[in-house]
Amino acid sequence: MKRRDFLKLSSLSLPAVLGLNPSAHASTMAALPANIKAGDWPALRDMFALTRSYIHLATFLLASHPKPVADAIERHRQAFDENPADYWHEHFMTIDAEVAASAASYMGGKGEQIALTDSTTMGLAMVYSGLKLRPGDEILQTVHDHYSTDLSLQLRAERTGAQVRRIALYEDSATITEAGVVEKLEEAIKTNTKVVAVTWVHSSTGVKLPVRSMADLIDSVNADREEADQIVFCVDGVHGFGIENVDVPSLGCDFFIAGTHKWIFGPRGTGLVWGSERGWHNSLAVIPSFSRSYDVWLGGSTQDQVPIGEHMTPGGFHSFEHRWALPEAFKLHLALGKDKIQSRIHQLNSQTKAGLAGMKHVRLHTPASDDLSSGLVCFEVEGMGPEEVVSRMHEKGIIMSATPYRQSYARFAPSLINNEEEIERALAGIRALA
């Protein structure tokens, strides 16, 4: 059956689809919750095929697939390999909505507010390329952001005549304060500032910004502005997502952009964008979706019947077996307990920071406070470049990373697959570099 003919037939049952009553064929998503108790970290470690020959302190980069996720990928892959046309046709009209609903069950908000992507970079590019900007509008970002944010904003400014201005929210990452960050932001906002773009947890230093307080400031500014001039607050949230026990809408931002193949343990090549009503109102789609917007093009329905997240989800053919396995990662995190996950990762990070802070040949760049840091611990070893530190530690069986910025530091990322003994072994390795 040709795609156009199939979509025409599918539109006959569109009211049921729009009511989010998935067909029986979409039941593959309804797998049992992860068989694990909350806070059972040894059992979680056993779910990964990660080699035991190394201590893994860089899994935030690209997560290994835990067994529930790997099994779901394999189920979808086998079904695609056996009968790809039928399997796709049976699922594509409903399954993305189910994936988004699963994400919402973890992060808060509604599935209709969530667009699915392949990565943080795709999400950043999608949001920033679609922002409604006028010549002379200002995009305010920080010097602490990743290359993907910098270039996405630069390209959008070049196309619209908007201006990009970068500011520092702190001078010394180790001594950052919440009040200081908010004060720097308040001083920087101008009357033509239309977008504020920040990163929740800086992979360059491990700093976690007080996003809620920053949002409160922006709300107070917006209260005195006409709707067309109100600031849109955008957050790259990838390195807090899967650690911090918060509902994303409560952060107060308009866009929250994250990959799900890092701390969430989702399938490689998956990500999402959550948008508030104001956020989506200020953004346009940049890639045609294969959602119910396709049926609008065919004349079977109207655009107002299509959830905004589905309309904004880039279309085309993706690695569907990976995207459709994503709910298993959210189920696993919910089974482990969001509060317990946050507590455990901060516990291991605090152990790491305290150990490094006691070494005379080490300079710690990550704040000691859990309120202002999350997941990543960045530091320097006296007389040694970060790449050499990474190499020397690898020889000791410890995998870590160096920050990919102009000013680079050595970096540990203690996560749920680690334990206290591994942290002590890693600290001993750094201590031996004196």
Phi, psi and omega in degrees: 000133178289151184304317182298316180295320181295318180295324178297316179294321180296328183291343178295331179253023185300322179304320178294319179295316180295335176279005181058042172256087187297151179290166180299334182291344181271011186290351179297340180283341189273050178287159179295150176300158180303133182276075182208146180273152179302131176074014179271084186290320175300319179294323177297314181302324181290347178281350183256144176276007181307132178300144177270003182284346181229156166268121187264105178241031177217026182287348176296338183292311183201108189287146166290149181278121173292161188304316179301322179289314180298320180294320179294318177302316182294322178299313180293319181299316181296318179296320177296316182294328181283323184200074188299319183296310181296317184296318179293314181299327181287341189242332196294336182283341186233336195287327177297323177296324178290320177297315179297321178295322177295319177299317180296326179297334179269314190261353182091175183078198181242149179302329181295342180273356190251128172257143180263138180227185179257351184184169173299317181299317177298318180295317177299313181297320181296312181293310185290329177289337183261357182299136177279105183235150178248154174306131180094344173298146179252135170257117180259116177233185183241163178282358184264001187277165181280159176311319184298323175290312182305309185288322178300316180290320178300315181295322179293319179298320180295329182276339188246345185084006174286166181244143176251131175231133182251137179231158173264131178268350176199156178264319181237111185298328184290338183243022181299147174230153179298314181297323180294320179296313181296321178296317178298319180293316181299319179295331187275333185292130178246175181293335180261009177289117182253331182227135168243121183241123181223172176243127185298303178242121184280118179288353178278330185225345186086001178295136172250118182287149175281074189301320181298317179293324177293321178295322178298319177298313181297321177299320180294325176292315182296333182299336181257013183242153170293155185305319183293341183256000183291147182284137173260123186258115186246136184230123165280108188252014194298324185267009167247340184285117185104356176242302188283134182273073178224153168274129186305316180302333182288347178289336176088005179275169178264330174226136175233119190239129182204147166278156181245013179254028177242255184292337181283343184068027179283172179299144177300137180083033177228152179191180182204164172228125170258135179231141173283173177300316179294321180299306182295328178296334182261017183223148177244151176292144180244343176232129179304134179271157173257028180272204178292353172297332176297320180292330175298317179297326179282349179092010183273346181201182180244158187298329181292347177275353184262122176304140187299323179298321178292320180296325183274348180289121180303134180275201186090179180265129182247185171280080190300324181298333176281309181301317185285349176269354184302323180305332180296328178292318179293321177299319181296316180295320179293324178293323178288332180097114182300321180293320180290325177297312179301313182298318183292314182294319177294325177299311181293324177293321179295320176299318180294313182295318180296320179295317180292321182297337180273003181258124184293335182268010182240138172246117182273131181253352181267135179302146178288330185289136174294334181290338185237018177207162181192120167081324187242137179236114185248140186200167175241145172252126185305130176076013185217130177288158183300322180294325177292321177301314180300316181294315181295321179290325178299322177298335179270003180085023181237120181263120177226197183212170172242143183290132183274062181229168179303317173261104188259143177231160169288152188213127169257150176222076179299131184227188185294341181273358179261167175223175185298322181297319179296321178298317179295323177293321178294318178296321178297324179295318178291320179301324182287348179277357181300000000 
